[in-house]
Amino acid sequence: MGPVVVTTIGILFLVSEFGSGFFHIGHTYPVIFIVIGVILLASAMAPMDGHVEFPLTPPPASPVPPGVAPPYSNPYAGPGQ
């Protein structure tokens, strides 16, 4: 929603610079609310079929294949070395 609102505000400022007194930003600010409302309505009506949700837990680590050295682990406790 953010990029559309920022683009709309930019277009309104551009129109107010090139337009006459009617297109002043004070007269056109309701367009921002209309754009926000259209975006919220479109997102509420969009189907959720085919959307993939990210898993909340990472997948389990795969075992080390044979012939490959396991990753190094520090035998000493504590930070540092």
PDB file of N, CA, C and O in Angstrom:
ATOM      1  N   MET A   1       0.833  -1.189   0.000  1.00  0.00           N
ATOM      2  CA  MET A   1       0.000   0.000   0.000  1.00  0.00           C
ATOM      3  C   MET A   1       0.873   1.246   0.000  1.00  0.00           C
ATOM      4  O   MET A   1       0.485   2.258  -0.583  1.00  0.00           O
ATOM      5  N   GLY A   2       2.017   1.203   0.624  1.00  0.00           N
ATOM      6  CA  GLY A   2       2.869   2.379   0.754  1.00  0.00           C
ATOM      7  C   GLY A   2       3.299   3.006  -0.557  1.00  0.00           C
ATOM      8  O   GLY A   2       3.165   4.217  -0.731  1.00  0.00           O
ATOM      9  N   PRO A   3       3.824   2.193  -1.504  1.00  0.00           N
ATOM     10  CA  PRO A   3       4.272   2.809  -2.760  1.00  0.00           C
ATOM     11  C   PRO A   3       3.151   3.488  -3.539  1.00  0.00           C
ATOM     12  O   PRO A   3       3.380   4.507  -4.191  1.00  0.00           O
ATOM     13  N   VAL A   4       1.952   2.939  -3.479  1.00  0.00           N
ATOM     14  CA  VAL A   4       0.835   3.545  -4.214  1.00  0.00           C
ATOM     15  C   VAL A   4       0.457   4.882  -3.592  1.00  0.00           C
ATOM     16  O   VAL A   4       0.178   5.842  -4.311  1.00  0.00           O
ATOM     17  N   VAL A   5       0.444   4.956  -2.273  1.00  0.00           N
ATOM     18  CA  VAL A   5       0.087   6.202  -1.596  1.00  0.00           C
ATOM     19  C   VAL A   5       1.153   7.265  -1.859  1.00  0.00           C
ATOM     20  O   VAL A   5       0.825   8.424  -2.117  1.00  0.00           O
ATOM     21  N   VAL A   6       2.431   6.873  -1.795  1.00  0.00           N
ATOM     22  CA  VAL A   6       3.498   7.842  -2.048  1.00  0.00           C
ATOM     23  C   VAL A   6       3.443   8.332  -3.497  1.00  0.00           C
ATOM     24  O   VAL A   6       3.638   9.518  -3.763  1.00  0.00           O
ATOM     25  N   THR A   7       3.178   7.422  -4.421  1.00  0.00           N
ATOM     26  CA  THR A   7       3.043   7.819  -5.827  1.00  0.00           C
ATOM     27  C   THR A   7       1.864   8.762  -6.018  1.00  0.00           C
ATOM     28  O   THR A   7       1.967   9.742  -6.756  1.00  0.00           O
ATOM     29  N   THR A   8       0.749   8.476  -5.362  1.00  0.00           N
ATOM     30  CA  THR A   8      -0.426   9.354  -5.467  1.00  0.00           C
ATOM     31  C   THR A   8      -0.122  10.739  -4.922  1.00  0.00           C
ATOM     32  O   THR A   8      -0.506  11.743  -5.522  1.00  0.00           O
ATOM     33  N   ILE A   9       0.562  10.800  -3.792  1.00  0.00           N
ATOM     34  CA  ILE A   9       0.909  12.107  -3.214  1.00  0.00           C
ATOM     35  C   ILE A   9       1.844  12.856  -4.162  1.00  0.00           C
ATOM     36  O   ILE A   9       1.695  14.062  -4.360  1.00  0.00           O
ATOM     37  N   GLY A  10       2.805  12.145  -4.747  1.00  0.00           N
ATOM     38  CA  GLY A  10       3.713  12.784  -5.704  1.00  0.00           C
ATOM     39  C   GLY A  10       2.982  13.320  -6.915  1.00  0.00           C
ATOM     40  O   GLY A  10       3.265  14.426  -7.375  1.00  0.00           O
ATOM     41  N   ILE A  11       2.041  12.543  -7.437  1.00  0.00           N
ATOM     42  CA  ILE A  11       1.258  13.001  -8.588  1.00  0.00           C
ATOM     43  C   ILE A  11       0.413  14.211  -8.216  1.00  0.00           C
ATOM     44  O   ILE A  11       0.288  15.141  -9.013  1.00  0.00           O
ATOM     45  N   LEU A  12      -0.165  14.214  -7.030  1.00  0.00           N
ATOM     46  CA  LEU A  12      -0.968  15.371  -6.606  1.00  0.00           C
ATOM     47  C   LEU A  12      -0.110  16.628  -6.483  1.00  0.00           C
ATOM     48  O   LEU A  12      -0.537  17.716  -6.871  1.00  0.00           O
ATOM     49  N   PHE A  13       1.109  16.476  -5.939  1.00  0.00           N
ATOM     50  CA  PHE A  13       1.999  17.640  -5.868  1.00  0.00           C
ATOM     51  C   PHE A  13       2.398  18.110  -7.267  1.00  0.00           C
ATOM     52  O   PHE A  13       2.476  19.313  -7.517  1.00  0.00           O
ATOM     53  N   LEU A  14       2.649  17.175  -8.176  1.00  0.00           N
ATOM     54  CA  LEU A  14       3.008  17.542  -9.534  1.00  0.00           C
ATOM     55  C   LEU A  14       1.870  18.276 -10.234  1.00  0.00           C
ATOM     56  O   LEU A  14       2.094  19.283 -10.907  1.00  0.00           O
ATOM     57  N   VAL A  15       0.638  17.764 -10.071  1.00  0.00           N
ATOM     58  CA  VAL A  15      -0.525  18.415 -10.688  1.00  0.00           C
ATOM     59  C   VAL A  15      -0.740  19.791 -10.085  1.00  0.00           C
ATOM     60  O   VAL A  15      -1.122  20.727 -10.787  1.00  0.00           O
ATOM     61  N   SER A  16      -0.495  19.921  -8.781  1.00  0.00           N
ATOM     62  CA  SER A  16      -0.694  21.234  -8.153  1.00  0.00           C
ATOM     63  C   SER A  16       0.346  22.243  -8.634  1.00  0.00           C
ATOM     64  O   SER A  16       0.073  23.443  -8.658  1.00  0.00           O
ATOM     65  N   GLU A  17       1.544  21.770  -9.019  1.00  0.00           N
ATOM     66  CA  GLU A  17       2.558  22.686  -9.541  1.00  0.00           C
ATOM     67  C   GLU A  17       2.223  23.151 -10.954  1.00  0.00           C
ATOM     68  O   GLU A  17       2.428  24.319 -11.284  1.00  0.00           O
ATOM     69  N   PHE A  18       1.711  22.251 -11.791  1.00  0.00           N
ATOM     70  CA  PHE A  18       1.429  22.592 -13.179  1.00  0.00           C
ATOM     71  C   PHE A  18       0.005  23.073 -13.400  1.00  0.00           C
ATOM     72  O   PHE A  18      -0.275  23.731 -14.402  1.00  0.00           O
ATOM     73  N   GLY A  19      -0.892  22.759 -12.489  1.00  0.00           N
ATOM     74  CA  GLY A  19      -2.290  23.092 -12.690  1.00  0.00           C
ATOM     75  C   GLY A  19      -2.637  24.489 -12.223  1.00  0.00           C
ATOM     76  O   GLY A  19      -1.791  25.255 -11.760  1.00  0.00           O
ATOM     77  N   SER A  20      -3.896  24.783 -12.362  1.00  0.00           N
ATOM     78  CA  SER A  20      -4.383  26.084 -11.905  1.00  0.00           C
ATOM     79  C   SER A  20      -4.692  26.014 -10.410  1.00  0.00           C
ATOM     80  O   SER A  20      -4.276  25.073  -9.734  1.00  0.00           O
ATOM     81  N   GLY A  21      -5.407  26.986  -9.902  1.00  0.00           N
ATOM     82  CA  GLY A  21      -5.721  27.051  -8.479  1.00  0.00           C
ATOM     83  C   GLY A  21      -6.612  25.924  -7.995  1.00  0.00           C
ATOM     84  O   GLY A  21      -6.596  25.597  -6.808  1.00  0.00           O
ATOM     85  N   PHE A  22      -7.399  25.314  -8.895  1.00  0.00           N
ATOM     86  CA  PHE A  22      -8.304  24.245  -8.472  1.00  0.00           C
ATOM     87  C   PHE A  22      -7.549  22.997  -8.049  1.00  0.00           C
ATOM     88  O   PHE A  22      -8.002  22.270  -7.165  1.00  0.00           O
ATOM     89  N   PHE A  23      -6.393  22.737  -8.671  1.00  0.00           N
ATOM     90  CA  PHE A  23      -5.642  21.528  -8.366  1.00  0.00           C
ATOM     91  C   PHE A  23      -4.648  21.727  -7.236  1.00  0.00           C
ATOM     92  O   PHE A  23      -3.640  21.023  -7.164  1.00  0.00           O
ATOM     93  N   HIS A  24      -4.916  22.663  -6.368  1.00  0.00           N
ATOM     94  CA  HIS A  24      -4.066  22.877  -5.206  1.00  0.00           C
ATOM     95  C   HIS A  24      -4.169  21.651  -4.301  1.00  0.00           C
ATOM     96  O   HIS A  24      -5.222  21.017  -4.235  1.00  0.00           O
ATOM     97  N   ILE A  25      -3.084  21.316  -3.605  1.00  0.00           N
ATOM     98  CA  ILE A  25      -3.057  20.110  -2.765  1.00  0.00           C
ATOM     99  C   ILE A  25      -4.137  20.165  -1.680  1.00  0.00           C
ATOM    100  O   ILE A  25      -4.598  19.123  -1.214  1.00  0.00           O
ATOM    101  N   GLY A  26      -4.530  21.339  -1.288  1.00  0.00           N
ATOM    102  CA  GLY A  26      -5.606  21.465  -0.292  1.00  0.00           C
ATOM    103  C   GLY A  26      -6.954  21.020  -0.822  1.00  0.00           C
ATOM    104  O   GLY A  26      -7.823  20.619  -0.048  1.00  0.00           O
ATOM    105  N   HIS A  27      -7.139  21.084  -2.130  1.00  0.00           N
ATOM    106  CA  HIS A  27      -8.401  20.650  -2.723  1.00  0.00           C
ATOM    107  C   HIS A  27      -8.375  19.193  -3.151  1.00  0.00           C
ATOM    108  O   HIS A  27      -9.430  18.581  -3.316  1.00  0.00           O
ATOM    109  N   THR A  28      -7.190  18.626  -3.333  1.00  0.00           N
ATOM    110  CA  THR A  28      -7.101  17.271  -3.876  1.00  0.00           C
ATOM    111  C   THR A  28      -6.713  16.216  -2.845  1.00  0.00           C
ATOM    112  O   THR A  28      -6.545  15.052  -3.210  1.00  0.00           O
ATOM    113  N   TYR A  29      -6.565  16.576  -1.582  1.00  0.00           N
ATOM    114  CA  TYR A  29      -6.175  15.575  -0.589  1.00  0.00           C
ATOM    115  C   TYR A  29      -7.183  14.435  -0.438  1.00  0.00           C
ATOM    116  O   TYR A  29      -6.768  13.347  -0.040  1.00  0.00           O
ATOM    117  N   PRO A  30      -8.480  14.602  -0.728  1.00  0.00           N
ATOM    118  CA  PRO A  30      -9.372  13.441  -0.624  1.00  0.00           C
ATOM    119  C   PRO A  30      -9.005  12.309  -1.575  1.00  0.00           C
ATOM    120  O   PRO A  30      -9.400  11.165  -1.350  1.00  0.00           O
ATOM    121  N   VAL A  31      -8.259  12.609  -2.628  1.00  0.00           N
ATOM    122  CA  VAL A  31      -7.833  11.553  -3.544  1.00  0.00           C
ATOM    123  C   VAL A  31      -6.968  10.534  -2.810  1.00  0.00           C
ATOM    124  O   VAL A  31      -7.029   9.342  -3.110  1.00  0.00           O
ATOM    125  N   ILE A  32      -6.168  10.987  -1.858  1.00  0.00           N
ATOM    126  CA  ILE A  32      -5.331  10.072  -1.076  1.00  0.00           C
ATOM    127  C   ILE A  32      -6.206   9.087  -0.316  1.00  0.00           C
ATOM    128  O   ILE A  32      -5.913   7.891  -0.294  1.00  0.00           O
ATOM    129  N   PHE A  33      -7.268   9.567   0.304  1.00  0.00           N
ATOM    130  CA  PHE A  33      -8.157   8.676   1.049  1.00  0.00           C
ATOM    131  C   PHE A  33      -8.883   7.710   0.115  1.00  0.00           C
ATOM    132  O   PHE A  33      -9.118   6.557   0.474  1.00  0.00           O
ATOM    133  N   ILE A  34      -9.232   8.173  -1.066  1.00  0.00           N
ATOM    134  CA  ILE A  34      -9.893   7.290  -2.035  1.00  0.00           C
ATOM    135  C   ILE A  34      -8.935   6.190  -2.470  1.00  0.00           C
ATOM    136  O   ILE A  34      -9.332   5.028  -2.558  1.00  0.00           O
ATOM    137  N   VAL A  35      -7.684   6.535  -2.743  1.00  0.00           N
ATOM    138  CA  VAL A  35      -6.698   5.535  -3.156  1.00  0.00           C
ATOM    139  C   VAL A  35      -6.469   4.517  -2.038  1.00  0.00           C
ATOM    140  O   VAL A  35      -6.410   3.317  -2.306  1.00  0.00           O
ATOM    141  N   ILE A  36      -6.341   4.972  -0.803  1.00  0.00           N
ATOM    142  CA  ILE A  36      -6.161   4.055   0.323  1.00  0.00           C
ATOM    143  C   ILE A  36      -7.365   3.136   0.448  1.00  0.00           C
ATOM    144  O   ILE A  36      -7.203   1.935   0.666  1.00  0.00           O
ATOM    145  N   GLY A  37      -8.567   3.677   0.314  1.00  0.00           N
ATOM    146  CA  GLY A  37      -9.771   2.859   0.405  1.00  0.00           C
ATOM    147  C   GLY A  37      -9.863   1.824  -0.697  1.00  0.00           C
ATOM    148  O   GLY A  37     -10.267   0.688  -0.451  1.00  0.00           O
ATOM    149  N   VAL A  38      -9.488   2.209  -1.925  1.00  0.00           N
ATOM    150  CA  VAL A  38      -9.526   1.262  -3.038  1.00  0.00           C
ATOM    151  C   VAL A  38      -8.509   0.140  -2.815  1.00  0.00           C
ATOM    152  O   VAL A  38      -8.799  -1.024  -3.093  1.00  0.00           O
ATOM    153  N   ILE A  39      -7.338   0.480  -2.323  1.00  0.00           N
ATOM    154  CA  ILE A  39      -6.318  -0.543  -2.068  1.00  0.00           C
ATOM    155  C   ILE A  39      -6.780  -1.504  -0.989  1.00  0.00           C
ATOM    156  O   ILE A  39      -6.626  -2.717  -1.136  1.00  0.00           O
ATOM    157  N   LEU A  40      -7.348  -0.982   0.099  1.00  0.00           N
ATOM    158  CA  LEU A  40      -7.823  -1.849   1.181  1.00  0.00           C
ATOM    159  C   LEU A  40      -8.982  -2.732   0.709  1.00  0.00           C
ATOM    160  O   LEU A  40      -9.059  -3.904   1.076  1.00  0.00           O
ATOM    161  N   LEU A  41      -9.872  -2.177  -0.091  1.00  0.00           N
ATOM    162  CA  LEU A  41     -10.983  -2.962  -0.616  1.00  0.00           C
ATOM    163  C   LEU A  41     -10.487  -4.055  -1.556  1.00  0.00           C
ATOM    164  O   LEU A  41     -10.960  -5.190  -1.494  1.00  0.00           O
ATOM    165  N   ALA A  42      -9.547  -3.723  -2.419  1.00  0.00           N
ATOM    166  CA  ALA A  42      -9.008  -4.720  -3.347  1.00  0.00           C
ATOM    167  C   ALA A  42      -8.260  -5.823  -2.604  1.00  0.00           C
ATOM    168  O   ALA A  42      -8.357  -6.990  -2.982  1.00  0.00           O
ATOM    169  N   SER A  43      -7.523  -5.477  -1.561  1.00  0.00           N
ATOM    170  CA  SER A  43      -6.800  -6.509  -0.817  1.00  0.00           C
ATOM    171  C   SER A  43      -7.747  -7.384  -0.012  1.00  0.00           C
ATOM    172  O   SER A  43      -7.451  -8.557   0.213  1.00  0.00           O
ATOM    173  N   ALA A  44      -8.879  -6.845   0.426  1.00  0.00           N
ATOM    174  CA  ALA A  44      -9.847  -7.651   1.166  1.00  0.00           C
ATOM    175  C   ALA A  44     -10.600  -8.601   0.241  1.00  0.00           C
ATOM    176  O   ALA A  44     -11.019  -9.679   0.662  1.00  0.00           O
ATOM    177  N   MET A  45     -10.771  -8.204  -1.015  1.00  0.00           N
ATOM    178  CA  MET A  45     -11.522  -9.033  -1.960  1.00  0.00           C
ATOM    179  C   MET A  45     -10.627  -9.998  -2.732  1.00  0.00           C
ATOM    180  O   MET A  45     -11.137 -10.855  -3.454  1.00  0.00           O
ATOM    181  N   ALA A  46      -9.311  -9.881  -2.600  1.00  0.00           N
ATOM    182  CA  ALA A  46      -8.395 -10.735  -3.351  1.00  0.00           C
ATOM    183  C   ALA A  46      -8.485 -12.168  -2.835  1.00  0.00           C
ATOM    184  O   ALA A  46      -8.537 -12.389  -1.625  1.00  0.00           O
ATOM    185  N   PRO A  47      -8.504 -13.141  -3.741  1.00  0.00           N
ATOM    186  CA  PRO A  47      -8.573 -14.541  -3.299  1.00  0.00           C
ATOM    187  C   PRO A  47      -7.251 -14.966  -2.671  1.00  0.00           C
ATOM    188  O   PRO A  47      -6.185 -14.488  -3.058  1.00  0.00           O
ATOM    189  N   MET A  48      -7.333 -15.855  -1.714  1.00  0.00           N
ATOM    190  CA  MET A  48      -6.147 -16.363  -1.044  1.00  0.00           C
ATOM    191  C   MET A  48      -5.708 -17.712  -1.617  1.00  0.00           C
ATOM    192  O   MET A  48      -4.767 -18.314  -1.098  1.00  0.00           O
ATOM    193  N   ASP A  49      -6.360 -18.199  -2.666  1.00  0.00           N
ATOM    194  CA  ASP A  49      -5.987 -19.462  -3.283  1.00  0.00           C
ATOM    195  C   ASP A  49      -4.602 -19.337  -3.914  1.00  0.00           C
ATOM    196  O   ASP A  49      -4.308 -18.364  -4.608  1.00  0.00           O
ATOM    197  N   GLY A  50      -3.776 -20.315  -3.666  1.00  0.00           N
ATOM    198  CA  GLY A  50      -2.451 -20.327  -4.254  1.00  0.00           C
ATOM    199  C   GLY A  50      -1.403 -19.582  -3.460  1.00  0.00           C
ATOM    200  O   GLY A  50      -0.231 -19.601  -3.836  1.00  0.00           O
ATOM    201  N   HIS A  51      -1.774 -18.931  -2.384  1.00  0.00           N
ATOM    202  CA  HIS A  51      -0.791 -18.241  -1.558  1.00  0.00           C
ATOM    203  C   HIS A  51      -0.059 -19.261  -0.701  1.00  0.00           C
ATOM    204  O   HIS A  51      -0.668 -20.197  -0.182  1.00  0.00           O
ATOM    205  N   VAL A  52       1.215 -19.084  -0.557  1.00  0.00           N
ATOM    206  CA  VAL A  52       2.033 -19.996   0.226  1.00  0.00           C
ATOM    207  C   VAL A  52       2.447 -19.264   1.496  1.00  0.00           C
ATOM    208  O   VAL A  52       3.021 -18.177   1.441  1.00  0.00           O
ATOM    209  N   GLU A  53       2.152 -19.872   2.634  1.00  0.00           N
ATOM    210  CA  GLU A  53       2.560 -19.279   3.902  1.00  0.00           C
ATOM    211  C   GLU A  53       3.937 -19.806   4.275  1.00  0.00           C
ATOM    212  O   GLU A  53       4.241 -20.979   4.057  1.00  0.00           O
ATOM    213  N   PHE A  54       4.754 -18.952   4.826  1.00  0.00           N
ATOM    214  CA  PHE A  54       6.068 -19.372   5.257  1.00  0.00           C
ATOM    215  C   PHE A  54       5.941 -20.219   6.519  1.00  0.00           C
ATOM    216  O   PHE A  54       5.109 -19.924   7.377  1.00  0.00           O
ATOM    217  N   PRO A  55       6.754 -21.266   6.643  1.00  0.00           N
ATOM    218  CA  PRO A  55       6.682 -22.072   7.861  1.00  0.00           C
ATOM    219  C   PRO A  55       7.199 -21.277   9.059  1.00  0.00           C
ATOM    220  O   PRO A  55       8.103 -20.451   8.928  1.00  0.00           O
ATOM    221  N   LEU A  56       6.622 -21.535  10.211  1.00  0.00           N
ATOM    222  CA  LEU A  56       7.031 -20.812  11.413  1.00  0.00           C
ATOM    223  C   LEU A  56       8.340 -21.342  11.971  1.00  0.00           C
ATOM    224  O   LEU A  56       9.075 -20.599  12.620  1.00  0.00           O
ATOM    225  N   THR A  57       8.650 -22.619  11.731  1.00  0.00           N
ATOM    226  CA  THR A  57       9.901 -23.198  12.206  1.00  0.00           C
ATOM    227  C   THR A  57      10.750 -23.572  11.000  1.00  0.00           C
ATOM    228  O   THR A  57      10.216 -23.988   9.971  1.00  0.00           O
ATOM    229  N   PRO A  58      12.052 -23.431  11.114  1.00  0.00           N
ATOM    230  CA  PRO A  58      12.905 -23.793   9.985  1.00  0.00           C
ATOM    231  C   PRO A  58      12.915 -25.310   9.791  1.00  0.00           C
ATOM    232  O   PRO A  58      12.673 -26.054  10.741  1.00  0.00           O
ATOM    233  N   PRO A  59      13.190 -25.769   8.588  1.00  0.00           N
ATOM    234  CA  PRO A  59      13.238 -27.212   8.364  1.00  0.00           C
ATOM    235  C   PRO A  59      14.409 -27.823   9.118  1.00  0.00           C
ATOM    236  O   PRO A  59      15.389 -27.132   9.396  1.00  0.00           O
ATOM    237  N   PRO A  60      14.326 -29.105   9.455  1.00  0.00           N
ATOM    238  CA  PRO A  60      15.432 -29.732  10.190  1.00  0.00           C
ATOM    239  C   PRO A  60      16.692 -29.774   9.324  1.00  0.00           C
ATOM    240  O   PRO A  60      16.623 -29.847   8.097  1.00  0.00           O
ATOM    241  N   ALA A  61      17.834 -29.728   9.993  1.00  0.00           N
ATOM    242  CA  ALA A  61      19.102 -29.744   9.284  1.00  0.00           C
ATOM    243  C   ALA A  61      19.322 -31.112   8.663  1.00  0.00           C
ATOM    244  O   ALA A  61      19.017 -32.138   9.271  1.00  0.00           O
ATOM    245  N   SER A  62      19.849 -31.119   7.459  1.00  0.00           N
ATOM    246  CA  SER A  62      20.102 -32.390   6.797  1.00  0.00           C
ATOM    247  C   SER A  62      21.392 -32.988   7.350  1.00  0.00           C
ATOM    248  O   SER A  62      22.312 -32.251   7.707  1.00  0.00           O
ATOM    249  N   PRO A  63      21.467 -34.323   7.424  1.00  0.00           N
ATOM    250  CA  PRO A  63      22.697 -34.941   7.936  1.00  0.00           C
ATOM    251  C   PRO A  63      23.847 -34.722   6.955  1.00  0.00           C
ATOM    252  O   PRO A  63      23.638 -34.497   5.763  1.00  0.00           O
ATOM    253  N   VAL A  64      25.052 -34.792   7.482  1.00  0.00           N
ATOM    254  CA  VAL A  64      26.240 -34.601   6.656  1.00  0.00           C
ATOM    255  C   VAL A  64      26.426 -35.848   5.798  1.00  0.00           C
ATOM    256  O   VAL A  64      26.442 -36.960   6.327  1.00  0.00           O
ATOM    257  N   PRO A  65      26.567 -35.683   4.474  1.00  0.00           N
ATOM    258  CA  PRO A  65      26.743 -36.867   3.622  1.00  0.00           C
ATOM    259  C   PRO A  65      28.067 -37.569   3.916  1.00  0.00           C
ATOM    260  O   PRO A  65      29.010 -36.936   4.389  1.00  0.00           O
ATOM    261  N   PRO A  66      28.143 -38.869   3.640  1.00  0.00           N
ATOM    262  CA  PRO A  66      29.396 -39.588   3.923  1.00  0.00           C
ATOM    263  C   PRO A  66      30.534 -39.049   3.057  1.00  0.00           C
ATOM    264  O   PRO A  66      30.332 -38.671   1.903  1.00  0.00           O
ATOM    265  N   GLY A  67      31.721 -39.022   3.634  1.00  0.00           N
ATOM    266  CA  GLY A  67      32.894 -38.538   2.920  1.00  0.00           C
ATOM    267  C   GLY A  67      33.109 -37.047   3.060  1.00  0.00           C
ATOM    268  O   GLY A  67      34.100 -36.522   2.552  1.00  0.00           O
ATOM    269  N   VAL A  68      32.210 -36.349   3.733  1.00  0.00           N
ATOM    270  CA  VAL A  68      32.346 -34.909   3.935  1.00  0.00           C
ATOM    271  C   VAL A  68      32.588 -34.665   5.412  1.00  0.00           C
ATOM    272  O   VAL A  68      31.877 -35.207   6.257  1.00  0.00           O
ATOM    273  N   ALA A  69      33.573 -33.864   5.725  1.00  0.00           N
ATOM    274  CA  ALA A  69      33.891 -33.582   7.124  1.00  0.00           C
ATOM    275  C   ALA A  69      32.781 -32.750   7.745  1.00  0.00           C
ATOM    276  O   ALA A  69      32.279 -31.819   7.116  1.00  0.00           O
ATOM    277  N   PRO A  70      32.387 -33.079   8.992  1.00  0.00           N
ATOM    278  CA  PRO A  70      31.354 -32.271   9.656  1.00  0.00           C
ATOM    279  C   PRO A  70      31.893 -30.881   9.959  1.00  0.00           C
ATOM    280  O   PRO A  70      33.106 -30.689  10.036  1.00  0.00           O
ATOM    281  N   PRO A  71      31.001 -29.911  10.129  1.00  0.00           N
ATOM    282  CA  PRO A  71      31.476 -28.556  10.445  1.00  0.00           C
ATOM    283  C   PRO A  71      32.198 -28.534  11.782  1.00  0.00           C
ATOM    284  O   PRO A  71      31.873 -29.304  12.686  1.00  0.00           O
ATOM    285  N   TYR A  72      33.184 -27.642  11.902  1.00  0.00           N
ATOM    286  CA  TYR A  72      33.978 -27.539  13.108  1.00  0.00           C
ATOM    287  C   TYR A  72      33.139 -27.006  14.250  1.00  0.00           C
ATOM    288  O   TYR A  72      32.377 -26.054  14.085  1.00  0.00           O
ATOM    289  N   SER A  73      33.285 -27.626  15.408  1.00  0.00           N
ATOM    290  CA  SER A  73      32.643 -27.103  16.613  1.00  0.00           C
ATOM    291  C   SER A  73      33.718 -26.875  17.658  1.00  0.00           C
ATOM    292  O   SER A  73      34.626 -27.693  17.812  1.00  0.00           O
ATOM    293  N   ASN A  74      33.620 -25.780  18.368  1.00  0.00           N
ATOM    294  CA  ASN A  74      34.596 -25.404  19.357  1.00  0.00           C
ATOM    295  C   ASN A  74      34.445 -26.255  20.605  1.00  0.00           C
ATOM    296  O   ASN A  74      33.375 -26.247  21.214  1.00  0.00           O
ATOM    297  N   PRO A  75      35.482 -26.996  21.013  1.00  0.00           N
ATOM    298  CA  PRO A  75      35.343 -27.839  22.213  1.00  0.00           C
ATOM    299  C   PRO A  75      35.399 -27.033  23.501  1.00  0.00           C
ATOM    300  O   PRO A  75      35.062 -27.560  24.561  1.00  0.00           O
ATOM    301  N   TYR A  76      35.815 -25.771  23.443  1.00  0.00           N
ATOM    302  CA  TYR A  76      35.924 -24.948  24.634  1.00  0.00           C
ATOM    303  C   TYR A  76      34.684 -24.090  24.810  1.00  0.00           C
ATOM    304  O   TYR A  76      34.192 -23.479  23.861  1.00  0.00           O
ATOM    305  N   ALA A  77      34.193 -24.053  26.029  1.00  0.00           N
ATOM    306  CA  ALA A  77      32.982 -23.283  26.295  1.00  0.00           C
ATOM    307  C   ALA A  77      33.339 -21.802  26.419  1.00  0.00           C
ATOM    308  O   ALA A  77      34.467 -21.451  26.764  1.00  0.00           O
ATOM    309  N   GLY A  78      32.374 -20.950  26.136  1.00  0.00           N
ATOM    310  CA  GLY A  78      32.550 -19.524  26.347  1.00  0.00           C
ATOM    311  C   GLY A  78      32.790 -18.775  25.054  1.00  0.00           C
ATOM    312  O   GLY A  78      33.046 -19.376  24.011  1.00  0.00           O
ATOM    313  N   PRO A  79      32.704 -17.441  25.134  1.00  0.00           N
ATOM    314  CA  PRO A  79      32.909 -16.637  23.934  1.00  0.00           C
ATOM    315  C   PRO A  79      34.390 -16.561  23.570  1.00  0.00           C
ATOM    316  O   PRO A  79      35.259 -16.908  24.370  1.00  0.00           O
ATOM    317  N   GLY A  80      34.646 -16.126  22.413  1.00  0.00           N
ATOM    318  CA  GLY A  80      36.037 -15.976  21.976  1.00  0.00           C
ATOM    319  C   GLY A  80      36.446 -17.113  21.096  1.00  0.00           C
ATOM    320  O   GLY A  80      35.716 -17.494  20.181  1.00  0.00           O
ATOM    321  N   GLN A  81      37.605 -17.662  21.362  1.00  0.00           N
ATOM    322  CA  GLN A  81      38.219 -18.709  20.546  1.00  0.00           C
ATOM    323  C   GLN A  81      37.182 -19.680  20.118  1.00  0.00           C
ATOM    324  O   GLN A  81      37.491 -20.645  19.419  1.00  0.00           O
TER     325      GLN A  81
END
